[in-house]
Amino acid sequence: MEKGYPVKFYGQPVRRWCQTLDLRDDPDLIRRYRHAHSPEGSWPEIREGIRQVGILEMEIYLLGTRLFMIVETPLDFDWDAAMARLATLPRQQEWEDYVALFQAVSPGATSAQKWQPMERIFYLYD
């Protein structure tokens, strides 16, 4: 069992976005998807684009075929505007088409169309 993951400190409050997406149920595709998100397999243009639209941090977790993504942004972050801008950046649609081979999604879908927001149902208040 993991001992947990460190969280960055930004010196200011941040907004957290939690989303989910399913992969195709194929061990070889899942292995290839994992590689595509590794430091060696991820595309530099995609990482740069994520930062360009104002995202501070992005993490993706995997359990079976279920992906869970956590995105941290400044409080005033406009998700829809950022995703619209991200879709126009170099190689972004090429990346979306590539990873769609592994995902249970419609062909040609943008990142914003693929990843579904999750509802927070519990929060341990101060």
C-alpha positions as a Markdown table, in Angstrom:
| # | Residue | x | y | z |
|---|---|---|---|---|
| 1 | Met | 0.0 | 0.0 | 0.0 |
| 2 | Glu | 1.2 | 3.5 | -0.8 |
| 3 | Lys | 2.1 | 5.8 | 2.0 |
| 4 | Gly | 0.3 | 8.7 | 0.3 |
| 5 | Tyr | 1.4 | 11.4 | -2.1 |
| 6 | Pro | 2.9 | 14.7 | -1.2 |
| 7 | Val | 0.9 | 17.8 | -2.1 |
| 8 | Lys | 2.4 | 21.0 | -3.3 |
| 9 | Phe | 2.1 | 24.2 | -1.3 |
| 10 | Tyr | 1.2 | 27.2 | -3.4 |
| 11 | Gly | 1.1 | 29.9 | -0.7 |
| 12 | Gln | -2.5 | 30.6 | -1.6 |
| 13 | Pro | -5.8 | 28.7 | -1.6 |
| 14 | Val | -6.4 | 26.6 | -4.8 |
| 15 | Arg | -9.4 | 25.1 | -6.5 |
| 16 | Arg | -9.4 | 21.3 | -6.9 |
| 17 | Trp | -11.2 | 19.7 | -9.8 |
| 18 | Cys | -11.9 | 15.9 | -9.7 |
| 19 | Gln | -12.9 | 14.0 | -12.8 |
| 20 | Thr | -13.1 | 10.5 | -14.1 |
| 21 | Leu | -12.8 | 8.5 | -17.3 |
| 22 | Asp | -12.8 | 4.8 | -18.2 |
| 23 | Leu | -10.2 | 3.0 | -20.2 |
| 24 | Arg | -11.0 | 0.1 | -22.5 |
| 25 | Asp | -10.7 | -3.2 | -20.7 |
| 26 | Asp | -7.6 | -4.5 | -22.4 |
| 27 | Pro | -4.4 | -5.0 | -20.3 |
| 28 | Asp | -2.1 | -4.2 | -23.3 |
| 29 | Leu | -3.9 | -0.9 | -24.0 |
| 30 | Ile | -3.8 | 0.0 | -20.3 |
| 31 | Arg | 0.0 | -0.7 | -20.2 |
| 32 | Arg | 0.4 | 1.5 | -23.3 |
| 33 | Tyr | -1.8 | 4.3 | -21.7 |
| 34 | Arg | 0.4 | 4.2 | -18.6 |
| 35 | His | 3.5 | 4.6 | -20.7 |
| 36 | Ala | 2.0 | 7.5 | -22.6 |
| 37 | His | 1.6 | 9.3 | -19.2 |
| 38 | Ser | 5.1 | 8.4 | -17.9 |
| 39 | Pro | 7.9 | 10.9 | -17.9 |
| 40 | Glu | 9.5 | 9.1 | -20.9 |
| 41 | Gly | 6.3 | 8.6 | -22.9 |
| 42 | Ser | 4.4 | 11.9 | -22.4 |
| 43 | Trp | 4.6 | 14.6 | -25.0 |
| 44 | Pro | 6.3 | 17.8 | -23.9 |
| 45 | Glu | 3.9 | 19.9 | -25.9 |
| 46 | Ile | 1.0 | 18.5 | -23.8 |
| 47 | Arg | 2.6 | 19.2 | -20.5 |
| 48 | Glu | 3.5 | 22.7 | -21.6 |
| 49 | Gly | -0.1 | 23.3 | -22.8 |
| 50 | Ile | -1.5 | 22.3 | -19.5 |
| 51 | Arg | 0.7 | 24.9 | -17.8 |
| 52 | Gln | 0.0 | 27.5 | -20.4 |
| 53 | Val | -3.8 | 27.5 | -19.7 |
| 54 | Gly | -3.1 | 28.1 | -16.0 |
| 55 | Ile | -3.3 | 24.6 | -14.4 |
| 56 | Leu | -1.0 | 24.4 | -11.4 |
| 57 | Glu | -1.0 | 20.6 | -11.0 |
| 58 | Met | -2.6 | 17.6 | -12.6 |
| 59 | Glu | -2.5 | 14.0 | -11.3 |
| 60 | Ile | -4.1 | 10.9 | -12.8 |
| 61 | Tyr | -4.7 | 7.8 | -10.7 |
| 62 | Leu | -5.7 | 4.3 | -12.0 |
| 63 | Leu | -7.7 | 1.5 | -10.5 |
| 64 | Gly | -8.5 | -1.3 | -13.0 |
| 65 | Thr | -10.0 | 0.6 | -16.0 |
| 66 | Arg | -11.1 | 3.6 | -14.0 |
| 67 | Leu | -9.1 | 6.8 | -14.1 |
| 68 | Phe | -9.4 | 9.6 | -11.5 |
| 69 | Met | -7.9 | 13.0 | -12.2 |
| 70 | Ile | -7.2 | 15.7 | -9.8 |
| 71 | Val | -6.5 | 19.2 | -11.2 |
| 72 | Glu | -5.4 | 22.1 | -9.0 |
| 73 | Thr | -5.9 | 25.7 | -10.2 |
| 74 | Pro | -6.0 | 29.3 | -8.9 |
| 75 | Leu | -9.4 | 30.1 | -7.3 |
| 76 | Asp | -10.3 | 32.4 | -10.2 |
| 77 | Phe | -9.6 | 29.8 | -12.9 |
| 78 | Asp | -12.2 | 29.6 | -15.7 |
| 79 | Trp | -12.4 | 25.9 | -16.6 |
| 80 | Asp | -14.5 | 26.3 | -19.8 |
| 81 | Ala | -12.2 | 29.1 | -21.1 |
| 82 | Ala | -9.1 | 27.1 | -20.3 |
| 83 | Met | -10.3 | 23.9 | -21.9 |
| 84 | Ala | -11.4 | 25.9 | -25.1 |
| 85 | Arg | -7.9 | 27.4 | -25.2 |
| 86 | Leu | -6.2 | 24.0 | -24.5 |
| 87 | Ala | -8.0 | 22.5 | -27.5 |
| 88 | Thr | -6.4 | 25.0 | -29.8 |
| 89 | Leu | -2.8 | 24.4 | -28.7 |
| 90 | Pro | -0.2 | 22.6 | -30.8 |
| 91 | Arg | -0.6 | 18.8 | -30.9 |
| 92 | Gln | -3.5 | 18.8 | -28.4 |
| 93 | Gln | -6.1 | 17.3 | -30.7 |
| 94 | Glu | -3.5 | 14.9 | -32.0 |
| 95 | Trp | -2.8 | 13.8 | -28.4 |
| 96 | Glu | -6.5 | 13.5 | -27.7 |
| 97 | Asp | -7.0 | 11.3 | -30.8 |
| 98 | Tyr | -4.0 | 9.2 | -29.7 |
| 99 | Val | -5.1 | 8.6 | -26.1 |
| 100 | Ala | -8.7 | 7.9 | -27.3 |
| 101 | Leu | -7.4 | 4.6 | -28.7 |
| 102 | Phe | -7.1 | 3.5 | -25.0 |
| 103 | Gln | -10.1 | 5.3 | -23.6 |
| 104 | Ala | -13.8 | 4.3 | -23.7 |
| 105 | Val | -14.8 | 7.6 | -25.4 |
| 106 | Ser | -16.2 | 8.8 | -28.7 |
| 107 | Pro | -13.7 | 9.4 | -31.6 |
| 108 | Gly | -12.6 | 13.1 | -32.0 |
| 109 | Ala | -13.7 | 14.1 | -28.4 |
| 110 | Thr | -11.8 | 16.9 | -26.7 |
| 111 | Ser | -10.4 | 16.5 | -23.2 |
| 112 | Ala | -13.3 | 18.5 | -21.8 |
| 113 | Gln | -15.8 | 16.1 | -23.5 |
| 114 | Lys | -14.0 | 13.0 | -22.2 |
| 115 | Trp | -13.3 | 13.7 | -18.6 |
| 116 | Gln | -16.5 | 13.8 | -16.4 |
| 117 | Pro | -16.7 | 15.9 | -13.3 |
| 118 | Met | -17.2 | 14.0 | -10.0 |
| 119 | Glu | -19.4 | 15.2 | -7.2 |
| 120 | Arg | -17.8 | 15.6 | -3.8 |
| 121 | Ile | -20.1 | 13.8 | -1.4 |
| 122 | Phe | -17.9 | 14.1 | 1.8 |
| 123 | Tyr | -15.6 | 16.7 | 3.1 |
| 124 | Leu | -13.9 | 16.6 | 6.6 |
| 125 | Tyr | -14.5 | 20.2 | 7.6 |
| 126 | Asp | -12.1 | 22.1 | 9.9 |
